Amino acid sequence: MRYYESLYIVNPNYEQERLDEVMQMVADKMGEYGFSIINHHVWGKKRLAYSIQKHKYGSFILLQYETELAENLDRFERFMVLQKPILRNQTVVLDARPEIHVEEEPVVDESEEAIETTEAAEEESPEEKVDDNESGDEESSEVGETEEVVEKETEEVQE
């Protein structure tokens, strides 16, 4: 059994759905050629060392597979070159079977959670804010007292 790794660069303007279509097309063609896919995942969008077809960035996709016969490898390489969405590709032989890649859950940043809670607090209705001020808060009671004093003083001045 021989193991191979292909890295191909897809047009950076494609959204996730379109990337999935390109990946599915490549996976289907590999099935036709008798290759067995081990890993096939998006590596991410990265800046290119030089422009390719006027693109400064590209979406990199890593494909690892195995086969017993390398007869169809040339046909697969030609298929990859002829695909318009694929800007470049490169295939190398691996010495050992690669480990299976497991998708990790995205990590939620604590600062994002703080922003979300702040936004939720700002969206409270005015009635709820009034209730918060009447809760016996020292600052709110001082403000209320100052307003009463100002009102009394203005009444005295008017008289």
C-alpha angles and dihedrals in degrees: 000000000000125000126213137185124205123189115193132181119221129197106284093220093069118108122224094269092054091046089053089052092052091047091049091050091052092046091051092051090049089054089053091053093049099249121145114221117224101173131004117170143139111261093193143257112301138173114260122232089232135006117277114195088342092304119129093187135041139189107241119212123189119210124184121183145157136223139169096216124045093199095108095043093094091049090050092050090051091049091053093050092051096053113101097209091055110080098183139350138188131189126199134180117247124215096215138021110278121236117258111260115232119201111239124217113254113258114237112226115231091224089058089054091051091051091050093051091047091051091048091052091050091053093061115122119254090247091060091050091053090051089052091054092051092054092098096265111168093227094050092048091051090051091050092050092049091052091052092049091049091050092051092048092050090050091051092048092050092053 
